Amino acid sequence: MRYELYYWPSIQGRGEFVRLALEDAGAEYVDVARLPKRGGRGIPALMRFLESRSVEHPPFAPPFLKAGRLVIAQTANILLFLGPRLGLVPKNEASRLWAHQLQLTIADWVVEVHDTHHPISGGLYYEEQKPEAKRRVADFRAERLPKFLDYFEQILDRNPKGTNYLVGKEVSYVDLSMFQMIAGLRYALPRAMARLEPTHPRLVALHDRVSARRRIAAYLKSRRRLPFNQQGIFRNYSELDT
């Protein structure tokens, strides 16, 4: 299967969670919007897909994945589809549902991270909602961020002895997504994360374990891995990280 991933070409965003799964599995895929326009790809290809009336199950927004005749949207839904096909989730139904549940929780977390810098509207610039962002991020740093970290740390702690991953004994797409959360939060809120990481050693170790995986390590060093920037979900504004 040669997968086609459709996402914005200049940010990691929600598409990065899908990229990490494809990269770790060594899957054959193309990042359509990052390809040259002259080949019928690039942003125009993404927009044509969004505006097409011939797609049976049209996506609301990127990311979406084309797999043969299937078009799958929503990050957690894409990973639910890819997990068994890429060997990134245990085979039994209970484990697959558990992985999906955890991924949906991560999706909630991603929304809250985004809202630290855009608490009023995604259609306004950050500079137009600074006072509200400062209030929102203060609550996020003090209450919500520790709550999410505590939850996933406890899952790792409760897992059977010798289990170093969130779902089962082998790496899953949820572990790859957790790596991305830790990496992104270190970029966006380095001071807050420096305070919280010592009390979440299992999550830190999981991040390090994932980053050392052969294909992930190669991906992180490659040009395919877009850098964090001020247009994505994880943004670094010093005034929000006090």
C-alpha positions as CSV (number, residue, x, y, z in Angstrom):
1,M,0.0,0.0,0.0
2,R,1.3,3.5,-0.9
3,Y,-0.4,6.0,1.3
4,E,-1.1,9.6,0.4
5,L,-1.1,12.0,3.4
6,Y,-2.7,15.4,2.9
7,Y,-1.7,18.1,5.4
8,W,-0.4,21.7,5.4
9,P,3.2,21.7,4.1
10,S,4.8,24.2,6.5
11,I,3.8,22.9,10.0
12,Q,4.0,19.7,12.0
13,G,0.5,20.2,13.4
14,R,-1.9,17.2,13.7
15,G,-0.4,15.7,10.6
16,E,2.8,14.9,12.5
17,F,1.1,12.2,14.6
18,V,0.3,10.4,11.4
19,R,3.8,11.0,9.9
20,L,5.5,9.5,12.9
21,A,3.5,6.3,12.6
22,L,4.2,6.0,8.8
23,E,7.9,6.8,9.4
24,D,8.4,4.3,12.3
25,A,6.8,1.5,10.3
26,G,8.8,2.3,7.2
27,A,5.6,2.7,5.2
28,E,5.6,4.0,1.7
29,Y,3.9,7.3,1.6
30,V,3.9,10.7,0.0
31,D,3.2,14.0,1.8
32,V,1.1,15.4,-1.0
33,A,1.1,19.1,-0.2
34,R,4.9,19.2,0.2
35,L,5.4,18.0,-3.4
36,P,5.9,20.4,-6.4
37,K,2.8,22.0,-7.9
38,R,4.0,21.2,-11.4
39,G,3.4,17.6,-10.8
40,G,-0.2,18.2,-9.9
41,R,0.6,18.1,-6.2
42,G,1.2,20.7,-3.5
43,I,-1.4,22.9,-1.8
44,P,-3.6,23.0,-4.9
45,A,-4.0,19.2,-4.8
46,L,-5.0,19.4,-1.1
47,M,-7.6,22.1,-1.8
48,R,-9.0,20.2,-4.8
49,F,-9.6,17.3,-2.6
50,L,-11.3,19.4,0.1
51,E,-13.5,21.1,-2.5
52,S,-14.3,18.0,-4.5
53,R,-18.0,16.8,-4.6
54,S,-17.0,13.4,-5.9
55,V,-15.5,12.2,-2.6
56,E,-18.0,9.8,-0.9
57,H,-16.9,10.6,2.6
58,P,-15.4,14.1,2.4
59,P,-13.0,15.3,5.2
60,F,-13.8,18.4,7.1
61,A,-10.2,19.5,7.3
62,P,-6.6,18.1,7.0
63,P,-5.1,15.7,8.0
64,F,-6.6,13.1,5.8
65,L,-5.2,9.9,4.4
66,K,-5.9,8.3,1.0
67,A,-5.4,4.5,1.1
68,G,-6.4,3.0,-2.1
69,R,-10.1,4.0,-2.5
70,L,-10.5,4.9,1.1
71,V,-10.3,8.5,2.4
72,I,-9.9,8.7,6.2
73,A,-9.9,11.9,8.2
74,Q,-9.3,12.9,11.8
75,T,-5.9,12.1,13.3
76,A,-7.1,9.5,15.8
77,N,-9.3,7.8,13.2
78,I,-6.4,7.6,10.7
79,L,-4.2,6.0,13.4
80,L,-7.0,3.6,14.3
81,F,-6.9,2.5,10.6
82,L,-3.2,2.4,10.3
83,G,-2.3,0.8,13.6
84,P,-3.1,-2.8,12.7
85,R,-1.8,-2.4,9.2
86,L,1.5,-1.0,10.3
87,G,2.0,-3.3,13.3
88,L,1.6,-0.4,15.7
89,V,-1.1,-1.8,18.0
90,P,-1.7,-5.2,19.6
91,K,-4.0,-7.5,17.6
92,N,-6.7,-8.1,20.2
93,E,-9.8,-5.9,20.1
94,A,-9.6,-4.7,23.7
95,S,-6.0,-3.4,23.2
96,R,-7.0,-1.7,19.9
97,L,-9.9,0.1,21.6
98,W,-7.7,1.1,24.6
99,A,-5.1,2.5,22.2
100,H,-7.9,4.5,20.4
101,Q,-9.2,5.8,23.8
102,L,-5.7,7.0,24.7
103,Q,-5.3,8.6,21.3
104,L,-8.6,10.5,21.7
105,T,-7.4,11.7,25.1
106,I,-4.2,13.0,23.4
107,A,-6.5,14.7,20.8
108,D,-8.2,16.5,23.7
109,W,-4.8,17.5,25.1
110,V,-3.8,18.9,21.7
111,V,-6.8,21.2,21.6
112,E,-6.0,22.5,25.0
113,V,-2.4,23.2,24.0
114,H,-3.6,25.1,20.9
115,D,-6.0,27.1,23.0
116,T,-3.2,28.4,25.2
117,H,-2.2,30.8,22.4
118,H,-5.6,31.0,20.6
119,P,-8.2,31.0,23.4
120,I,-10.7,33.2,21.7
121,S,-10.6,32.3,18.0
122,G,-8.3,30.6,15.5
123,G,-9.3,33.3,13.1
124,L,-7.5,36.0,15.2
125,Y,-3.8,36.6,15.4
126,Y,-2.2,35.7,18.7
127,E,-1.4,39.4,19.3
128,E,-5.1,40.1,19.2
129,Q,-5.8,37.8,22.2
130,K,-2.7,38.1,24.3
131,P,-4.5,39.0,27.6
132,E,-6.8,36.1,27.3
133,A,-4.0,33.8,26.3
134,K,-2.1,34.7,29.4
135,R,-5.1,33.8,31.6
136,R,-5.7,30.6,29.7
137,V,-2.1,29.4,29.8
138,A,-1.7,30.1,33.5
139,D,-4.5,27.6,34.2
140,F,-3.1,25.2,31.7
141,R,0.4,25.3,33.3
142,A,-1.0,25.0,36.9
143,E,-3.9,22.5,36.4
144,R,-4.4,20.9,33.0
145,L,-0.8,20.1,32.0
146,P,0.0,18.3,35.3
147,K,-3.4,16.5,35.1
148,F,-2.6,15.1,31.6
149,L,0.9,14.2,32.5
150,D,-0.2,12.5,35.7
151,Y,-2.7,10.4,33.9
152,F,-0.3,9.0,31.3
153,E,2.4,8.6,34.0
154,Q,0.0,6.5,36.1
155,I,-0.8,4.3,33.1
156,L,2.9,3.5,32.6
157,D,3.2,2.9,36.4
158,R,0.2,0.5,36.5
159,N,1.2,-1.6,33.5
160,P,2.7,-5.0,34.2
161,K,6.4,-5.1,35.3
162,G,8.7,-5.1,32.3
163,T,6.2,-3.2,30.1
164,N,7.8,0.0,28.9
165,Y,5.0,1.2,26.6
166,L,1.5,2.6,27.0
167,V,-0.3,-0.2,25.2
168,G,1.2,-3.7,25.4
169,K,4.9,-4.8,25.4
170,E,5.8,-3.2,22.0
171,V,5.7,0.3,20.8
172,S,2.3,1.5,19.5
173,Y,1.2,4.6,17.7
174,V,0.1,6.0,21.1
175,D,3.7,6.0,22.2
176,L,4.8,7.8,19.1
177,S,2.1,10.4,19.7
178,M,3.2,10.8,23.3
179,F,6.8,11.4,22.1
180,Q,5.4,14.2,20.0
181,M,3.5,15.7,22.9
182,I,6.6,15.8,25.1
183,A,8.7,17.2,22.3
184,G,6.2,19.8,21.4
185,L,5.6,20.9,25.0
186,R,9.3,21.2,25.6
187,Y,9.4,23.6,22.7
188,A,6.3,25.6,23.7
189,L,6.7,25.7,27.5
190,P,10.3,24.8,28.4
191,R,10.2,26.3,31.9
192,A,6.9,24.5,32.8
193,M,8.2,21.2,31.5
194,A,11.5,21.5,33.3
195,R,9.5,21.8,36.5
196,L,7.2,18.9,35.8
197,E,9.4,16.4,34.1
198,P,11.2,15.2,37.3
199,T,7.9,14.0,38.7
200,H,7.1,12.1,35.5
201,P,10.2,10.0,34.9
202,R,8.3,7.2,33.0
203,L,7.0,9.6,30.4
204,V,10.5,11.1,30.0
205,A,12.0,7.7,29.5
206,L,9.3,6.8,27.0
207,H,10.1,9.9,25.0
208,D,13.8,9.0,25.0
209,R,13.0,5.4,24.0
210,V,10.9,6.4,21.1
211,S,13.4,9.1,19.9
212,A,16.1,6.4,19.8
213,R,14.2,4.0,17.5
214,R,16.1,3.5,14.3
215,R,13.6,4.9,11.9
216,I,12.4,7.7,14.2
217,A,16.0,8.8,14.9
218,A,16.7,8.9,11.1
219,Y,13.5,10.8,10.5
220,L,14.2,13.4,13.2
221,K,17.5,14.2,11.5
222,S,16.1,14.3,8.0
223,R,14.5,17.2,6.1
224,R,11.2,15.4,6.2
225,R,10.9,16.4,9.9
226,L,9.6,20.0,9.9
227,P,10.9,22.2,12.7
228,F,8.5,23.5,15.3
229,N,7.5,27.1,14.5
230,Q,5.1,29.9,15.4
231,Q,2.3,28.7,13.1
232,G,1.8,25.2,14.5
233,I,0.0,23.8,17.5
234,F,3.1,24.1,19.7
235,R,4.3,27.7,19.8
236,N,6.9,29.3,22.0
237,Y,5.9,32.7,23.4
238,S,8.2,33.6,26.3
239,E,5.4,35.6,28.1
240,L,3.3,32.4,28.2
241,D,6.0,30.3,29.9
242,T,6.6,32.0,33.2
